[in-house]
């Protein structure tokens, strides 16, 4: 089950997420945030 949250980020973080979105060829910034967080937590669990 997915939950929705609101997240406030700085202008710099928004710019970095947009760059990541373009690099991964994703459509939205929330998709980029999910991808980055997913990778982070996967590495942390290893």
N, C-alpha and C positions, 0 to 999 in steps of 0.2 A: 504494500500500500504506500502510495506517495503522499507526502504532506506538502502543503504550500507554506512558504515563509516569505517575509519581506526582508530585504537586506539593503542596508545603506553602505555605499562604498565611496571612497575618495575619487576625485577626478583622475588621479594617476592610476588607481586600480581599475577604473572603468576603461581607461585607455589600454592598459595591459590586457584586460579581458577581451577587448575588441580586437587587438592584435592576435591574441590566441585563437579567437573565433575565426579570423581570416586564415590563419596558418592551418587550422584543422578543417577548414571549409565547412564550418557549421553555420546554420542560419541565424541563430540568436545568441545573445550574450548569456542568457540563463543556461543554454546548452553548454557553452564553454565553461561556465562556472561548475556545472555538474561534472564535466569531464575532468577538470583540474582537481576538484575535491575528491572525485572517485580515485584518481591516480594517487593522490596524497595519502588517502586512508589505506589504499592497497599496499603502498610502500611501507607505511607505518606498521601494518599488521605483519609484514614479512620479517 
